[in-house]
Amino acid sequence: MTARVLLVEDTPTQAEIAKAMLRDFGHEMRHAENGGQALAMAQEWRPDAILVDLMLPDFSGLELMRRLKAAQVDATCIVLTAHGSVNTAVEAMREGATDFLLKPYAAARLRVTLDNALEKRALRKELDTARIELGRESFGGFIGASPAMQAVYRTLESVAASKATVFITGESGTGKEVAAETLHKASPRKNKPFIALNCGAIPRDLLESEIFGHVKGAFTGATENRLGAAKSADGGTLFLDEIGEMPMEMQVKLLRFVQSGTVTPVGGTRAEAVDVRLVCATNRDILAEVQAGRFREDLYYRLYVVPVALPPLRMRGEDVLLIARHLLRNFAREEGKHFQRFDAEAEAAIRAYPWPGNVRQLQNVLRNAVVLHDGEVVTRAMLPGLLLHGAPVAAPAGATPVSTAPSVAPAAPVIEPLAVSEKKLILAALEHTGQDVPRAAALLEVNPSTIYRKLTAWKKEG
């Protein structure tokens, strides 16, 4: 791997030898002759690796490493010395050195040592990033720490800077508009308008005017010019929710807009250019709509560029409690109530319920409980009866659960290699989602890149 390498060496002959080696390795290289120069250069240039001679004119290499650490220079350090000893090596490692080289050293030894140090640094940075991502309990307008939501966060984060059209799918109440707003706020367009339009809530004969605007007198009731959502979102993001409800004749006009980047108001004659980032969403199986002839295939391929599949609440594990606690605090504050938490039985009921209406239903249930009751603790009895039906009561601490089901001897498990089971699960998930890798990844609670990597490996295996 090509890297930035800072060489800190005061002996001219040793410096020339090391510089020649580093150039042969293909690294970008700079040279400092003393500790002070090296510290200033490292803070400005931010190298990936630093080769540090222990004996420097102004202060020792160990002191340089201490100062680099204090200055938060994130570089892997390899100590170079002609005065090698076990004690020196131990002290250097204690100060953060990755490895230790005795002078004179061969090019092959330097290459291996440097490559290993750079690889360790890259792996550490990846691990740090993964820990941060996996530790996130929220992102934008979302609350949730489940693997399924971490995959959503990563997708939204990675595509935010692009102008690519994003197609959000998910059941009603999963937060499709929240995803669109989060994407907008994470993008370079965040200071421009975010315009949301629900295509299923607008009468068919008014939808074209709502999206593209109209001129005065274009139809009965058009008493003045209207910009429309597309023009209003110029420079920002246009979110078309429930796009699967859009009538076929309107799909033709939307396709023209997507292809040309221009809008012509109803009753107008002049096309106007607009710059919008288009985000679409639906709770329907859009591919099934295409196959049934209810959604244009050419429009589907224009819109379905970056798919984001939002998992239902029942598939998000402990996220339901994170969201419930967040909502309880907000609703209690809004309603002037004193609620602070749920008791164990209430939490058990919330966790056990399948939430067919997803987060929107959870919001309604908790708003109901807060409005109708007061206190510091939400109990199971305060929750609506629909929620409690079939929800188990939390067992007392230390109690052993008693099963009333008849005892049946379990069938002998089929044991097969883990790699075989993994392949079957991934292929089954892909078949279930119509080969939609991000949706399959969300179901399996893995990163989409994992599935892409596995598919590539299986293809090579034949």
N, C-alpha and C positions, 0 to 999 in steps of 0.2 A: 504494500500500500504506500502511496505517495504521502509524505507528511512534511510539516515544517519542523526543522531540527535546528536548535541553537547549540553551537559548540562553544564551551567556555574553557579556553586553553591558553596559557600564557607562554608556553614554549613554542617558538616559531616552527621548528622542524616537526614536532608532534602535531601542531595545528595543520600544517600543510598536508601531512599524511592523512589525517582524519578528514579534512575537507575533500581531498581527492576520492577517498572511499565513499563519502556521502554523495558526492556528485555522481559516481558510478552507480549508486543505488537508486538514483532518480529523485532524491529528496530535494526540497527547497531548503537551502541552508544559509545561516548567518553565523558570524564568528564574533565573540567578545573576548578581550584579552584580560579582563579582571572582573571581580565580583560586582562592583558598582555599575560598570557598563552593561554587564549581563542582566542585572536587575531591571535597569531602565529599558533595555531592549526587549526583555520578556514581557514587561507590562504593556509595552506599545504593540509588539508584534504578535503576542499570544501564540507561542510555538506549541506543537503537539508533544515534542520531546526535547529534553535538555541534557546534553552530555557535559557533566560537571567535573572539572579537575579539582581534586581536594586541596592542592597547594596553589593558592593564588596570591598575587602581589599585595592586595589590600586587605582581604579577609578570607577565611577558609571556605572551601566548597560547602562544608556542613553549615556554616553561618549563612551562606548564600541560600541554601535550601530552606532554612528557617525564615529568611526574609521573603523568599518567594511564596511560602505558605501564608505568611502574614498578609502579603499583597494579593492573596487569592488567585495566584497564577496556577491554572489547572493544566499542568504539563507533567508527563511522566519523566522522572529524573534517573539517569544512569550515571553512577560515580566512576570516574577514571582516576587511577592513581598508580604511581610507581612504588608506593610505600605500603603495599598490601599487608594486611594482617586480619585475623579473625575479629579482633576487637574493633578495628576501623570499619570493617564490613557491617558488623552488628550495629554500630553507632549510626552508620549511613542509612541502614534499613529503618532504624528507629526514627530517623528524621524524615522518612518517606521515600527513600530511594527504591526504585523497582528492581534494580540489579547493580552489579559491581564488576568492573573490568580492570584487570591489571595491565599496565603498560610494560612493554609493547604488546599490542594485540593484533591478531590477524584480521583481515577484511571479513573472512567467513564468520569469525566469532562475533565481530561487531554487528554484522548483518543479522545473525540469529538473535542476538541479545536485543537489538533495536526492534526487530519485527515482533518478538515476543512481548516487549514492553508496550508497543503501540497496539497490539491485539488486546492485551489486558485492559488498556485504557479504553478502547472502543467498547469492549464488553461491559466494563464498569459503567460507562455513560449510558449504554442501552439499558442496563439493569436499573440505573437511577431513574431514567425516563419511565420505564415500566412501572416502577414502584410509585412514582408520582401519579401516573395514569390510573393504576389499579387502586390507588388510595383515594381517588376523587369521589366524593359523595354528591357532587353537583357539577353541572356544566351549563352555562347560560341559564335558561329558564328551567332546566331539568333538575330533579332531585333523584338520586339513585346511585348505588355503588356496585350493582350486579355486573357480572361479566358481559351480559347482553347489552347493558347500557354503556359500558366502557367501549364496546365496539362501535356503538352509535356515536359516542363522543369523538372517537378517533377519526371516524369517517367525516363528520361535520368539520372537525378541525382541519383535516388535510385538504378538503375541497373548498374551504371558505374563501381562499384568495383567488380561486378560479372564477371564470365567468360561465363555466359549464352548467347546463340545466340539471337541476336535482329533482328526482322523482321520489317522493316520500309515500310509503305505503304503511298501513297499519289499521287496526280496528278503530271504531269510533271511540273517542275518549283517551287515546294513547298519547296525544300531544303533538299532532302533525303541525299545527300552526306554531306551537312552541319551538319545534325543530326548525321551521322556516325562519322565525324571528331570531333564534340563536345563530343560525347560519348567517343571517344578514348582519347581526351585531359583531360577528367575528370576522367579517369581510372588510375589504377596503371601502365598501359602499356604506359603511355604518352611519355616516353623517348625512346620507341621502335618504329619500323616502322609502318606507316599507309599506306597500299597499297590499292588503289582503282582500280577496273576493271569493265568496262561496258560490260556485257555479250551480249548486243544487238548490239554492235559496232564492234565485232570481228567475222571474218568469221568462220563458223562452224568447218572447218577442222583445224583451228589454235587455237581454244578455249582451248583444252586440254593442248597444249603446253604452252599457256599463263598462265594457272593456275598452272600446275604441273611441267612445264619445260620440257626440252628434253636433250638427250645426242647427242654428235656430230655424224653425219651420220644417225640419226634416220629417216630422210626423206630428200628429195631433198631440198637443201637450208639450212639444219642444219649444218652449217660449224663449229660450236663450241657449247660447253655445255651451257645450259641456265637454270638458277635457277627456274624461274616461280614465279608467284605472291605469292603462298602459302609459298614457302621456303623463299622468300624475306621478308615476313611479320612475320617470326619466332620471337616469343616473343612479337609481337605487335598485330595489328588488320588488318584483311583482309575484305575489303568491296566489295561485289559482287552486283553491281547495275544492275537493269533490269534483275533480275534472272528469271523472267517469260518468257524471250526470250530464255532461255537455251534449246538446243535440248534434246530430251528424252535420247539419248545414253550418253550424257554428264551428265545428271542428275544421272544416275547409278553410274558413277565414282565419282561424288561429294558426293553422299550418302556414298560410301565406305570410302572416305576421312573423312567425318564427324564422321562416326562410329569408325574408326581405329585411327585417328589422325596421319596417315602416308601418304606420297606421293611417288609415283613411277614415275619418269620422263618418258616421251615418249621415247621408245627405251631402257629404263633401265630395270634392273632385280632386283635391291635392293630397298626395301621400306625404306624411311627415316622418322623418327619421327619429327613432327613440333608442336610447341605450338603457336596457333593463336586464337584470339577471332574473331569469325565469325559474321559479320553484313551483312544482305541481304536487298535488297530493290526492289520494283516494283511499277509501276503505274497501274498494272492490278489488277482485283479482283482475287486474287490467289486462293481462295476457289472455285470460278467458274471455274478456269483453272483445278483444281483437279477434279471437278465433270465432266468436259468435257473430261477428260482423257489426257490433254496436260501437266499436271504436276503431278509427282509421289506423291501419297498420303503418302507413308512412308517418303519421303524426306520432304514433307510439315510439317509433325509432328516433324521431327528432327530440322527443321529450325524455325518454328513458335512457339518459346518458349516465348519470351517477345515481343509482338506486340507494335509498336509505330505508330499511325496514325497521319500524318501531315495534318492539315486542309487547305483547299484552301484559297487563299487570300481573296476571296469574303466573307468568313465566319469569318474573323478576325477583323471586325469593323474598329476602328481607327488605327489599326496596319499599314494599307496601307499608312497613312500619316507619321507615325513614320519612316517607311522604306524609303519612298520617300524623306523625309528631310535628312536622313542619306546618302542616295545615292547621292543626289544633292551636299552635301558638299564634298563627296569623288570625284565625277566626276569633279566638278569645280576645285578642287585642282590638279587633274591629268591633266586636259586640260588647266590649266593656266587661267581659267575664273573667273569672279567676282560674280557669283550667290551665294546668301545667303538664299533666301526663295522663297516661292510661294505666289502669290496673292490669294485673296479669291475665285475668279472664277476658277483659276487653281486647287486649292485644292478641290473645289466642283466637278470639272470634274474628278479628280483622285479618289475621294471617290465614285462617282456614277458609274464609269465604273466597269464591272464585272470581269475583268482580267482573261480571260480563260487560259492565259499562266502563270498566277501566278507571283511570284517574278521575275522570269527570264524575263518575258515580261515587267514588270515594269522597270527592269534594262535597257533593250534595249530602251524603250521609253524615259527614262530620259537621257541616254547617247546621244541619237539622239538630244534631245532638247539642251543639253549643248554644243555639238559639233557645231550645226548650228546657235546658237545665243549667245549673251553675254549681260551682264547687272547685276544688283543686284537682280532683281526680275523676276522669271519665270511667265509669263502671260499665260492666257488660249490660246491665239493665237499662242504661241510657241509650243504647244503640237500637236502631229500628228492628222490628220483629223479623223482617225479611232477611236481614243480615244474620240474625241469631239462628234462623232455621237450619238445623244440621251442623251448626258450628259447635265443636266440642268445648266443654268447660275445662279450663286448665287444671291438671291434677295437682294436688297438694305436693309441696316439696318433699321429695324422698319417697313418694308413693309409687307403687309398682302398677303399671297399667294392666287392667284386666280385660282380656278379649273374650267376647261371647261367640265368636265364630267357631264352627266345628273344627276340630283338629284334623288337618289333612297332611299327609306325608309329602314333603316337597319333592318335585321331580328332580332327578339327577341333572345337574347343570351340564351344558355342552361346553367343554373347554377347548379353546382354540387359541392360536398365537394372538397376542395383543394387536399386532400390526394388521392381521386379517380382520379382526373385529372393528378396528378403527376405520379401515377402508370401507367395510360394509356400511358403517354408520354414516360416513361422509357421502358415499354414493346414494344412500337412501334419502338423506337430507336434500341432496341436489335434485333427485327425482321428485321429491315432494314439493319443492319450490320451483319446479320448471327450470332447473339449472341456474337459478339465481344465487350466485355465490354469496353476496352479502347477507341475503335472507337465510341461507343455509348456515352461514357462520353464526348468525344471531341465535338460531335454534340450537346449535351445538355449543353456544357460548365460547366460541374461539374467535380469533382475529381472521378476517377474510384472507389475509396473506398466508395463513397456515394452510388453508384449503388450496389456494393457487400453487403453493410450493409442493404439496402432496400430489396434486394432479400432474404437475410437470415431472416429478420423480416417477410416478407410475407410467407416464407416457414413455419415458426413457427405458423403463424396464420391459416395455412391450406388453 
